[in-house]
């Protein structure tokens, strides 16, 4: 049960970090013309960052000594 909680915790942390990164990408780098499908909208950029952050952090596993 602890393994599932730690994996879900890592996934949530990844989603939060990814969504913050996606929003910051839109804020500082995103295009204003609207021709960029990902970085022209703060909602799409944040959602895309959350998905990528969740995928990235879901590949990690927390291993404890003795397990």
mmJSON file of the N, C-alpha and C atoms, coordinates in Angstrom:
{"data_MODEL":{"atom_site":{
"group_PDB":["ATOM","ATOM","ATOM","ATOM","ATOM","ATOM","ATOM","ATOM","ATOM","ATOM","ATOM","ATOM","ATOM","ATOM","ATOM","ATOM","ATOM","ATOM","ATOM","ATOM","ATOM","ATOM","ATOM","ATOM","ATOM","ATOM","ATOM","ATOM","ATOM","ATOM","ATOM","ATOM","ATOM","ATOM","ATOM","ATOM","ATOM","ATOM","ATOM","ATOM","ATOM","ATOM","ATOM","ATOM","ATOM","ATOM","ATOM","ATOM","ATOM","ATOM","ATOM","ATOM","ATOM","ATOM","ATOM","ATOM","ATOM","ATOM","ATOM","ATOM","ATOM","ATOM","ATOM","ATOM","ATOM","ATOM","ATOM","ATOM","ATOM","ATOM","ATOM","ATOM","ATOM","ATOM","ATOM","ATOM","ATOM","ATOM","ATOM","ATOM","ATOM","ATOM","ATOM","ATOM","ATOM","ATOM","ATOM","ATOM","ATOM","ATOM","ATOM","ATOM","ATOM","ATOM","ATOM","ATOM","ATOM","ATOM","ATOM","ATOM","ATOM","ATOM","ATOM","ATOM","ATOM","ATOM","ATOM","ATOM","ATOM","ATOM","ATOM","ATOM","ATOM","ATOM","ATOM","ATOM","ATOM","ATOM","ATOM","ATOM","ATOM","ATOM","ATOM","ATOM","ATOM","ATOM","ATOM","ATOM","ATOM","ATOM","ATOM","ATOM","ATOM","ATOM","ATOM","ATOM","ATOM","ATOM","ATOM","ATOM","ATOM","ATOM","ATOM","ATOM","ATOM","ATOM","ATOM","ATOM","ATOM","ATOM","ATOM","ATOM","ATOM","ATOM","ATOM","ATOM","ATOM","ATOM","ATOM","ATOM","ATOM","ATOM","ATOM","ATOM","ATOM","ATOM","ATOM","ATOM","ATOM","ATOM","ATOM","ATOM","ATOM","ATOM","ATOM","ATOM","ATOM","ATOM","ATOM","ATOM","ATOM","ATOM","ATOM","ATOM","ATOM","ATOM","ATOM","ATOM","ATOM","ATOM","ATOM","ATOM","ATOM","ATOM","ATOM","ATOM","ATOM","ATOM","ATOM","ATOM","ATOM"],
"id":[1,2,3,4,5,6,7,8,9,10,11,12,13,14,15,16,17,18,19,20,21,22,23,24,25,26,27,28,29,30,31,32,33,34,35,36,37,38,39,40,41,42,43,44,45,46,47,48,49,50,51,52,53,54,55,56,57,58,59,60,61,62,63,64,65,66,67,68,69,70,71,72,73,74,75,76,77,78,79,80,81,82,83,84,85,86,87,88,89,90,91,92,93,94,95,96,97,98,99,100,101,102,103,104,105,106,107,108,109,110,111,112,113,114,115,116,117,118,119,120,121,122,123,124,125,126,127,128,129,130,131,132,133,134,135,136,137,138,139,140,141,142,143,144,145,146,147,148,149,150,151,152,153,154,155,156,157,158,159,160,161,162,163,164,165,166,167,168,169,170,171,172,173,174,175,176,177,178,179,180,181,182,183,184,185,186,187,188,189,190,191,192,193,194,195,196,197,198,199,200,201],
"type_symbol":["N","C","C","N","C","C","N","C","C","N","C","C","N","C","C","N","C","C","N","C","C","N","C","C","N","C","C","N","C","C","N","C","C","N","C","C","N","C","C","N","C","C","N","C","C","N","C","C","N","C","C","N","C","C","N","C","C","N","C","C","N","C","C","N","C","C","N","C","C","N","C","C","N","C","C","N","C","C","N","C","C","N","C","C","N","C","C","N","C","C","N","C","C","N","C","C","N","C","C","N","C","C","N","C","C","N","C","C","N","C","C","N","C","C","N","C","C","N","C","C","N","C","C","N","C","C","N","C","C","N","C","C","N","C","C","N","C","C","N","C","C","N","C","C","N","C","C","N","C","C","N","C","C","N","C","C","N","C","C","N","C","C","N","C","C","N","C","C","N","C","C","N","C","C","N","C","C","N","C","C","N","C","C","N","C","C","N","C","C","N","C","C","N","C","C","N","C","C","N","C","C"],
"label_atom_id":["N","CA","C","N","CA","C","N","CA","C","N","CA","C","N","CA","C","N","CA","C","N","CA","C","N","CA","C","N","CA","C","N","CA","C","N","CA","C","N","CA","C","N","CA","C","N","CA","C","N","CA","C","N","CA","C","N","CA","C","N","CA","C","N","CA","C","N","CA","C","N","CA","C","N","CA","C","N","CA","C","N","CA","C","N","CA","C","N","CA","C","N","CA","C","N","CA","C","N","CA","C","N","CA","C","N","CA","C","N","CA","C","N","CA","C","N","CA","C","N","CA","C","N","CA","C","N","CA","C","N","CA","C","N","CA","C","N","CA","C","N","CA","C","N","CA","C","N","CA","C","N","CA","C","N","CA","C","N","CA","C","N","CA","C","N","CA","C","N","CA","C","N","CA","C","N","CA","C","N","CA","C","N","CA","C","N","CA","C","N","CA","C","N","CA","C","N","CA","C","N","CA","C","N","CA","C","N","CA","C","N","CA","C","N","CA","C","N","CA","C","N","CA","C","N","CA","C","N","CA","C","N","CA","C"],
"label_alt_id":[null,null,null,null,null,null,null,null,null,null,null,null,null,null,null,null,null,null,null,null,null,null,null,null,null,null,null,null,null,null,null,null,null,null,null,null,null,null,null,null,null,null,null,null,null,null,null,null,null,null,null,null,null,null,null,null,null,null,null,null,null,null,null,null,null,null,null,null,null,null,null,null,null,null,null,null,null,null,null,null,null,null,null,null,null,null,null,null,null,null,null,null,null,null,null,null,null,null,null,null,null,null,null,null,null,null,null,null,null,null,null,null,null,null,null,null,null,null,null,null,null,null,null,null,null,null,null,null,null,null,null,null,null,null,null,null,null,null,null,null,null,null,null,null,null,null,null,null,null,null,null,null,null,null,null,null,null,null,null,null,null,null,null,null,null,null,null,null,null,null,null,null,null,null,null,null,null,null,null,null,null,null,null,null,null,null,null,null,null,null,null,null,null,null,null,null,null,null,null,null,null],
"label_comp_id":["UNK","UNK","UNK","UNK","UNK","UNK","UNK","UNK","UNK","UNK","UNK","UNK","UNK","UNK","UNK","UNK","UNK","UNK","UNK","UNK","UNK","UNK","UNK","UNK","UNK","UNK","UNK","UNK","UNK","UNK","UNK","UNK","UNK","UNK","UNK","UNK","UNK","UNK","UNK","UNK","UNK","UNK","UNK","UNK","UNK","UNK","UNK","UNK","UNK","UNK","UNK","UNK","UNK","UNK","UNK","UNK","UNK","UNK","UNK","UNK","UNK","UNK","UNK","UNK","UNK","UNK","UNK","UNK","UNK","UNK","UNK","UNK","UNK","UNK","UNK","UNK","UNK","UNK","UNK","UNK","UNK","UNK","UNK","UNK","UNK","UNK","UNK","UNK","UNK","UNK","UNK","UNK","UNK","UNK","UNK","UNK","UNK","UNK","UNK","UNK","UNK","UNK","UNK","UNK","UNK","UNK","UNK","UNK","UNK","UNK","UNK","UNK","UNK","UNK","UNK","UNK","UNK","UNK","UNK","UNK","UNK","UNK","UNK","UNK","UNK","UNK","UNK","UNK","UNK","UNK","UNK","UNK","UNK","UNK","UNK","UNK","UNK","UNK","UNK","UNK","UNK","UNK","UNK","UNK","UNK","UNK","UNK","UNK","UNK","UNK","UNK","UNK","UNK","UNK","UNK","UNK","UNK","UNK","UNK","UNK","UNK","UNK","UNK","UNK","UNK","UNK","UNK","UNK","UNK","UNK","UNK","UNK","UNK","UNK","UNK","UNK","UNK","UNK","UNK","UNK","UNK","UNK","UNK","UNK","UNK","UNK","UNK","UNK","UNK","UNK","UNK","UNK","UNK","UNK","UNK","UNK","UNK","UNK","UNK","UNK","UNK"],
"label_asym_id":["A","A","A","A","A","A","A","A","A","A","A","A","A","A","A","A","A","A","A","A","A","A","A","A","A","A","A","A","A","A","A","A","A","A","A","A","A","A","A","A","A","A","A","A","A","A","A","A","A","A","A","A","A","A","A","A","A","A","A","A","A","A","A","A","A","A","A","A","A","A","A","A","A","A","A","A","A","A","A","A","A","A","A","A","A","A","A","A","A","A","A","A","A","A","A","A","A","A","A","A","A","A","A","A","A","A","A","A","A","A","A","A","A","A","A","A","A","A","A","A","A","A","A","A","A","A","A","A","A","A","A","A","A","A","A","A","A","A","A","A","A","A","A","A","A","A","A","A","A","A","A","A","A","A","A","A","A","A","A","A","A","A","A","A","A","A","A","A","A","A","A","A","A","A","A","A","A","A","A","A","A","A","A","A","A","A","A","A","A","A","A","A","A","A","A","A","A","A","A","A","A"],
"label_entity_id":["1","1","1","1","1","1","1","1","1","1","1","1","1","1","1","1","1","1","1","1","1","1","1","1","1","1","1","1","1","1","1","1","1","1","1","1","1","1","1","1","1","1","1","1","1","1","1","1","1","1","1","1","1","1","1","1","1","1","1","1","1","1","1","1","1","1","1","1","1","1","1","1","1","1","1","1","1","1","1","1","1","1","1","1","1","1","1","1","1","1","1","1","1","1","1","1","1","1","1","1","1","1","1","1","1","1","1","1","1","1","1","1","1","1","1","1","1","1","1","1","1","1","1","1","1","1","1","1","1","1","1","1","1","1","1","1","1","1","1","1","1","1","1","1","1","1","1","1","1","1","1","1","1","1","1","1","1","1","1","1","1","1","1","1","1","1","1","1","1","1","1","1","1","1","1","1","1","1","1","1","1","1","1","1","1","1","1","1","1","1","1","1","1","1","1","1","1","1","1","1","1"],
"label_seq_id":[1,1,1,2,2,2,3,3,3,4,4,4,5,5,5,6,6,6,7,7,7,8,8,8,9,9,9,10,10,10,11,11,11,12,12,12,13,13,13,14,14,14,15,15,15,16,16,16,17,17,17,18,18,18,19,19,19,20,20,20,21,21,21,22,22,22,23,23,23,24,24,24,25,25,25,26,26,26,27,27,27,28,28,28,29,29,29,30,30,30,31,31,31,32,32,32,33,33,33,34,34,34,35,35,35,36,36,36,37,37,37,38,38,38,39,39,39,40,40,40,41,41,41,42,42,42,43,43,43,44,44,44,45,45,45,46,46,46,47,47,47,48,48,48,49,49,49,50,50,50,51,51,51,52,52,52,53,53,53,54,54,54,55,55,55,56,56,56,57,57,57,58,58,58,59,59,59,60,60,60,61,61,61,62,62,62,63,63,63,64,64,64,65,65,65,66,66,66,67,67,67],
"pdbx_PDB_ins_code":[null,null,null,null,null,null,null,null,null,null,null,null,null,null,null,null,null,null,null,null,null,null,null,null,null,null,null,null,null,null,null,null,null,null,null,null,null,null,null,null,null,null,null,null,null,null,null,null,null,null,null,null,null,null,null,null,null,null,null,null,null,null,null,null,null,null,null,null,null,null,null,null,null,null,null,null,null,null,null,null,null,null,null,null,null,null,null,null,null,null,null,null,null,null,null,null,null,null,null,null,null,null,null,null,null,null,null,null,null,null,null,null,null,null,null,null,null,null,null,null,null,null,null,null,null,null,null,null,null,null,null,null,null,null,null,null,null,null,null,null,null,null,null,null,null,null,null,null,null,null,null,null,null,null,null,null,null,null,null,null,null,null,null,null,null,null,null,null,null,null,null,null,null,null,null,null,null,null,null,null,null,null,null,null,null,null,null,null,null,null,null,null,null,null,null,null,null,null,null,null,null],
"Cartn_x":[0.82,0.0,0.859,2.014,2.884,3.449,3.688,4.225,3.259,1.978,0.964,0.859,0.897,0.808,2.001,3.182,4.358,4.333,3.823,3.73,2.708,1.574,0.554,1.079,1.816,2.414,3.395,4.219,5.154,4.42,3.345,2.556,1.946,1.422,0.822,1.879,3.046,4.139,4.539,4.616,4.96,3.934,2.658,1.601,1.683,1.918,2.018,3.228,4.376,5.576,5.403,4.82,4.603,3.631,2.557,1.594,2.173,2.949,3.612,4.61,5.353,6.315,5.619,4.496,3.736,3.211,2.702,2.22,3.353,4.497,5.642,6.174,6.113,6.521,5.619,4.305,3.382,3.645,3.895,4.057,5.305,6.423,7.677,8.124,7.696,8.185,7.068,5.847,4.733,4.555,3.964,3.791,2.476,2.456,1.282,0.406,0.928,0.174,-0.958,-0.909,-1.946,-1.685,-0.554,-0.261,0.389,0.855,1.468,0.359,0.019,-1.14,-0.95,0.265,0.464,0.732,1.573,2.004,1.202,0.122,-0.65,-1.732,-2.116,-3.151,-2.578,-2.86,-2.33,-2.948,-4.188,-4.843,-4.238,-4.028,-3.455,-2.01,-1.264,0.134,0.249,-0.621,-0.611,-1.02,-2.039,-2.48,-1.406,-0.777,0.295,1.466,1.83,2.891,2.531,1.253,0.812,0.897,0.499,0.57,2.023,2.885,4.291,4.951,4.632,5.172,4.699,3.425,2.898,3.55,3.741,4.405,5.855,6.539,7.943,8.119,7.321,7.476,6.908,6.051,5.492,6.506,7.617,8.609,9.533,9.526,10.382,9.712,10.517,10.033,10.847,10.184,10.873,11.125,12.382,12.748,13.202,12.689,13.059,13.975,14.855,15.752,14.957,15.284,14.631,13.381,12.998,11.798,12.151],
"Cartn_y":[-1.198,0.0,1.255,1.198,2.366,2.663,1.612,1.796,2.543,2.226,2.894,4.363,4.631,6.018,6.836,6.243,6.994,7.238,6.274,6.476,7.553,7.548,8.566,9.932,9.958,11.214,11.768,10.893,11.333,11.837,11.166,11.584,12.967,13.201,14.502,15.598,15.313,16.295,16.595,15.571,15.766,16.615,16.371,17.158,18.618,18.843,20.226,20.952,20.299,20.932,21.163,20.195,20.348,21.465,21.585,22.643,24.023,24.145,25.424,25.75,24.743,24.955,25.337,24.686,25.017,26.443,26.862,28.233,29.234,28.956,29.865,29.912,28.789,28.768,29.685,29.6,30.486,31.943,32.21,33.591,34.257,33.544,34.172,33.857,32.754,32.369,32.291,32.016,31.772,32.853,32.448,33.398,34.16,35.369,36.225,36.212,35.732,35.798,34.783,33.738,32.722,31.6,31.626,30.584,29.356,29.487,28.355,27.647,26.419,25.785,25.498,25.268,24.942,26.19,27.058,28.175,29.46,29.422,30.644,30.812,29.735,29.795,29.344,30.068,29.641,28.32,28.058,26.824,25.601,25.695,24.571,24.343,25.408,25.283,24.67,25.067,24.512,23.047,22.706,21.319,20.441,20.926,20.18,19.96,20.964,20.826,19.836,19.831,18.894,17.452,17.226,15.879,15.422,16.286,15.907,15.703,16.54,16.375,15.079,14.753,13.498,12.287,12.343,11.241,11.099,12.207,12.164,11.602,12.073,11.63,10.233,9.744,8.405,7.304,7.631,6.601,6.357,7.236,7.08,6.188,5.45,4.616,4.906,4.939,5.126,3.746,3.406,2.113,2.316,1.533,1.618,0.455,0.669,-0.398,-1.503,-2.722,-3.841,-4.31,-3.716,-4.134,-4.866],
"Cartn_z":[0.0,0.0,0.0,0.689,0.718,-0.661,-1.442,-2.787,-3.688,-3.547,-4.363,-3.973,-2.671,-2.211,-2.68,-2.654,-3.088,-4.596,-5.359,-6.817,-7.159,-6.451,-6.682,-6.246,-5.145,-4.688,-5.701,-6.263,-7.296,-8.528,-8.898,-10.056,-9.828,-8.64,-8.323,-8.334,-7.779,-7.799,-9.239,-10.082,-11.485,-12.221,-11.942,-12.578,-12.135,-10.846,-10.353,-10.938,-10.935,-11.499,-13.0,-13.692,-15.127,-15.462,-14.689,-14.978,-14.691,-13.637,-13.36,-14.465,-14.909,-15.997,-17.292,-17.587,-18.791,-18.76,-17.6,-17.481,-17.629,-16.987,-17.105,-18.534,-19.238,-20.637,-21.459,-21.214,-21.928,-21.573,-20.297,-19.825,-20.397,-20.439,-20.829,-22.248,-22.831,-24.149,-25.186,-24.775,-25.687,-26.745,-27.861,-28.968,-28.822,-29.28,-29.15,-30.392,-31.507,-32.747,-32.815,-32.023,-32.036,-33.018,-33.694,-34.672,-34.04,-32.824,-32.123,-31.339,-31.679,-31.03,-29.54,-29.096,-27.683,-26.853,-27.328,-26.487,-26.691,-27.469,-27.652,-26.584,-25.919,-24.894,-23.552,-22.475,-21.169,-20.7,-21.077,-20.646,-21.332,-22.615,-23.351,-22.937,-22.763,-22.356,-20.963,-20.044,-18.695,-18.71,-19.475,-19.578,-20.204,-21.248,-21.907,-20.946,-20.188,-19.203,-18.11,-17.676,-16.643,-17.141,-18.388,-18.964,-19.066,-19.567,-19.699,-18.332,-17.363,-16.019,-15.378,-15.556,-15.026,-15.671,-16.975,-17.67,-17.23,-17.087,-16.703,-15.295,-14.359,-12.974,-12.748,-13.636,-13.443,-13.751,-14.391,-14.679,-13.499,-12.499,-11.336,-10.301,-9.571,-8.486,-7.247,-6.111,-4.837,-4.254,-4.091,-3.525,-2.088,-1.197,0.208,0.555,1.498,1.936,2.616,2.296,2.928,2.23,1.119,0.403,-0.853],
"occupancy":[1.0,1.0,1.0,1.0,1.0,1.0,1.0,1.0,1.0,1.0,1.0,1.0,1.0,1.0,1.0,1.0,1.0,1.0,1.0,1.0,1.0,1.0,1.0,1.0,1.0,1.0,1.0,1.0,1.0,1.0,1.0,1.0,1.0,1.0,1.0,1.0,1.0,1.0,1.0,1.0,1.0,1.0,1.0,1.0,1.0,1.0,1.0,1.0,1.0,1.0,1.0,1.0,1.0,1.0,1.0,1.0,1.0,1.0,1.0,1.0,1.0,1.0,1.0,1.0,1.0,1.0,1.0,1.0,1.0,1.0,1.0,1.0,1.0,1.0,1.0,1.0,1.0,1.0,1.0,1.0,1.0,1.0,1.0,1.0,1.0,1.0,1.0,1.0,1.0,1.0,1.0,1.0,1.0,1.0,1.0,1.0,1.0,1.0,1.0,1.0,1.0,1.0,1.0,1.0,1.0,1.0,1.0,1.0,1.0,1.0,1.0,1.0,1.0,1.0,1.0,1.0,1.0,1.0,1.0,1.0,1.0,1.0,1.0,1.0,1.0,1.0,1.0,1.0,1.0,1.0,1.0,1.0,1.0,1.0,1.0,1.0,1.0,1.0,1.0,1.0,1.0,1.0,1.0,1.0,1.0,1.0,1.0,1.0,1.0,1.0,1.0,1.0,1.0,1.0,1.0,1.0,1.0,1.0,1.0,1.0,1.0,1.0,1.0,1.0,1.0,1.0,1.0,1.0,1.0,1.0,1.0,1.0,1.0,1.0,1.0,1.0,1.0,1.0,1.0,1.0,1.0,1.0,1.0,1.0,1.0,1.0,1.0,1.0,1.0,1.0,1.0,1.0,1.0,1.0,1.0,1.0,1.0,1.0,1.0,1.0,1.0],
"B_iso_or_equiv":[0.0,0.0,0.0,0.0,0.0,0.0,0.0,0.0,0.0,0.0,0.0,0.0,0.0,0.0,0.0,0.0,0.0,0.0,0.0,0.0,0.0,0.0,0.0,0.0,0.0,0.0,0.0,0.0,0.0,0.0,0.0,0.0,0.0,0.0,0.0,0.0,0.0,0.0,0.0,0.0,0.0,0.0,0.0,0.0,0.0,0.0,0.0,0.0,0.0,0.0,0.0,0.0,0.0,0.0,0.0,0.0,0.0,0.0,0.0,0.0,0.0,0.0,0.0,0.0,0.0,0.0,0.0,0.0,0.0,0.0,0.0,0.0,0.0,0.0,0.0,0.0,0.0,0.0,0.0,0.0,0.0,0.0,0.0,0.0,0.0,0.0,0.0,0.0,0.0,0.0,0.0,0.0,0.0,0.0,0.0,0.0,0.0,0.0,0.0,0.0,0.0,0.0,0.0,0.0,0.0,0.0,0.0,0.0,0.0,0.0,0.0,0.0,0.0,0.0,0.0,0.0,0.0,0.0,0.0,0.0,0.0,0.0,0.0,0.0,0.0,0.0,0.0,0.0,0.0,0.0,0.0,0.0,0.0,0.0,0.0,0.0,0.0,0.0,0.0,0.0,0.0,0.0,0.0,0.0,0.0,0.0,0.0,0.0,0.0,0.0,0.0,0.0,0.0,0.0,0.0,0.0,0.0,0.0,0.0,0.0,0.0,0.0,0.0,0.0,0.0,0.0,0.0,0.0,0.0,0.0,0.0,0.0,0.0,0.0,0.0,0.0,0.0,0.0,0.0,0.0,0.0,0.0,0.0,0.0,0.0,0.0,0.0,0.0,0.0,0.0,0.0,0.0,0.0,0.0,0.0,0.0,0.0,0.0,0.0,0.0,0.0],
"pdbx_formal_charge":[null,null,null,null,null,null,null,null,null,null,null,null,null,null,null,null,null,null,null,null,null,null,null,null,null,null,null,null,null,null,null,null,null,null,null,null,null,null,null,null,null,null,null,null,null,null,null,null,null,null,null,null,null,null,null,null,null,null,null,null,null,null,null,null,null,null,null,null,null,null,null,null,null,null,null,null,null,null,null,null,null,null,null,null,null,null,null,null,null,null,null,null,null,null,null,null,null,null,null,null,null,null,null,null,null,null,null,null,null,null,null,null,null,null,null,null,null,null,null,null,null,null,null,null,null,null,null,null,null,null,null,null,null,null,null,null,null,null,null,null,null,null,null,null,null,null,null,null,null,null,null,null,null,null,null,null,null,null,null,null,null,null,null,null,null,null,null,null,null,null,null,null,null,null,null,null,null,null,null,null,null,null,null,null,null,null,null,null,null,null,null,null,null,null,null,null,null,null,null,null,null],
"auth_seq_id":[1,1,1,2,2,2,3,3,3,4,4,4,5,5,5,6,6,6,7,7,7,8,8,8,9,9,9,10,10,10,11,11,11,12,12,12,13,13,13,14,14,14,15,15,15,16,16,16,17,17,17,18,18,18,19,19,19,20,20,20,21,21,21,22,22,22,23,23,23,24,24,24,25,25,25,26,26,26,27,27,27,28,28,28,29,29,29,30,30,30,31,31,31,32,32,32,33,33,33,34,34,34,35,35,35,36,36,36,37,37,37,38,38,38,39,39,39,40,40,40,41,41,41,42,42,42,43,43,43,44,44,44,45,45,45,46,46,46,47,47,47,48,48,48,49,49,49,50,50,50,51,51,51,52,52,52,53,53,53,54,54,54,55,55,55,56,56,56,57,57,57,58,58,58,59,59,59,60,60,60,61,61,61,62,62,62,63,63,63,64,64,64,65,65,65,66,66,66,67,67,67],
"auth_comp_id":["UNK","UNK","UNK","UNK","UNK","UNK","UNK","UNK","UNK","UNK","UNK","UNK","UNK","UNK","UNK","UNK","UNK","UNK","UNK","UNK","UNK","UNK","UNK","UNK","UNK","UNK","UNK","UNK","UNK","UNK","UNK","UNK","UNK","UNK","UNK","UNK","UNK","UNK","UNK","UNK","UNK","UNK","UNK","UNK","UNK","UNK","UNK","UNK","UNK","UNK","UNK","UNK","UNK","UNK","UNK","UNK","UNK","UNK","UNK","UNK","UNK","UNK","UNK","UNK","UNK","UNK","UNK","UNK","UNK","UNK","UNK","UNK","UNK","UNK","UNK","UNK","UNK","UNK","UNK","UNK","UNK","UNK","UNK","UNK","UNK","UNK","UNK","UNK","UNK","UNK","UNK","UNK","UNK","UNK","UNK","UNK","UNK","UNK","UNK","UNK","UNK","UNK","UNK","UNK","UNK","UNK","UNK","UNK","UNK","UNK","UNK","UNK","UNK","UNK","UNK","UNK","UNK","UNK","UNK","UNK","UNK","UNK","UNK","UNK","UNK","UNK","UNK","UNK","UNK","UNK","UNK","UNK","UNK","UNK","UNK","UNK","UNK","UNK","UNK","UNK","UNK","UNK","UNK","UNK","UNK","UNK","UNK","UNK","UNK","UNK","UNK","UNK","UNK","UNK","UNK","UNK","UNK","UNK","UNK","UNK","UNK","UNK","UNK","UNK","UNK","UNK","UNK","UNK","UNK","UNK","UNK","UNK","UNK","UNK","UNK","UNK","UNK","UNK","UNK","UNK","UNK","UNK","UNK","UNK","UNK","UNK","UNK","UNK","UNK","UNK","UNK","UNK","UNK","UNK","UNK","UNK","UNK","UNK","UNK","UNK","UNK"],
"auth_asym_id":["A","A","A","A","A","A","A","A","A","A","A","A","A","A","A","A","A","A","A","A","A","A","A","A","A","A","A","A","A","A","A","A","A","A","A","A","A","A","A","A","A","A","A","A","A","A","A","A","A","A","A","A","A","A","A","A","A","A","A","A","A","A","A","A","A","A","A","A","A","A","A","A","A","A","A","A","A","A","A","A","A","A","A","A","A","A","A","A","A","A","A","A","A","A","A","A","A","A","A","A","A","A","A","A","A","A","A","A","A","A","A","A","A","A","A","A","A","A","A","A","A","A","A","A","A","A","A","A","A","A","A","A","A","A","A","A","A","A","A","A","A","A","A","A","A","A","A","A","A","A","A","A","A","A","A","A","A","A","A","A","A","A","A","A","A","A","A","A","A","A","A","A","A","A","A","A","A","A","A","A","A","A","A","A","A","A","A","A","A","A","A","A","A","A","A","A","A","A","A","A","A"],
"auth_atom_id":["N","CA","C","N","CA","C","N","CA","C","N","CA","C","N","CA","C","N","CA","C","N","CA","C","N","CA","C","N","CA","C","N","CA","C","N","CA","C","N","CA","C","N","CA","C","N","CA","C","N","CA","C","N","CA","C","N","CA","C","N","CA","C","N","CA","C","N","CA","C","N","CA","C","N","CA","C","N","CA","C","N","CA","C","N","CA","C","N","CA","C","N","CA","C","N","CA","C","N","CA","C","N","CA","C","N","CA","C","N","CA","C","N","CA","C","N","CA","C","N","CA","C","N","CA","C","N","CA","C","N","CA","C","N","CA","C","N","CA","C","N","CA","C","N","CA","C","N","CA","C","N","CA","C","N","CA","C","N","CA","C","N","CA","C","N","CA","C","N","CA","C","N","CA","C","N","CA","C","N","CA","C","N","CA","C","N","CA","C","N","CA","C","N","CA","C","N","CA","C","N","CA","C","N","CA","C","N","CA","C","N","CA","C","N","CA","C","N","CA","C","N","CA","C","N","CA","C","N","CA","C","N","CA","C"],
"pdbx_PDB_model_num":[1,1,1,1,1,1,1,1,1,1,1,1,1,1,1,1,1,1,1,1,1,1,1,1,1,1,1,1,1,1,1,1,1,1,1,1,1,1,1,1,1,1,1,1,1,1,1,1,1,1,1,1,1,1,1,1,1,1,1,1,1,1,1,1,1,1,1,1,1,1,1,1,1,1,1,1,1,1,1,1,1,1,1,1,1,1,1,1,1,1,1,1,1,1,1,1,1,1,1,1,1,1,1,1,1,1,1,1,1,1,1,1,1,1,1,1,1,1,1,1,1,1,1,1,1,1,1,1,1,1,1,1,1,1,1,1,1,1,1,1,1,1,1,1,1,1,1,1,1,1,1,1,1,1,1,1,1,1,1,1,1,1,1,1,1,1,1,1,1,1,1,1,1,1,1,1,1,1,1,1,1,1,1,1,1,1,1,1,1,1,1,1,1,1,1,1,1,1,1,1,1]
}}}
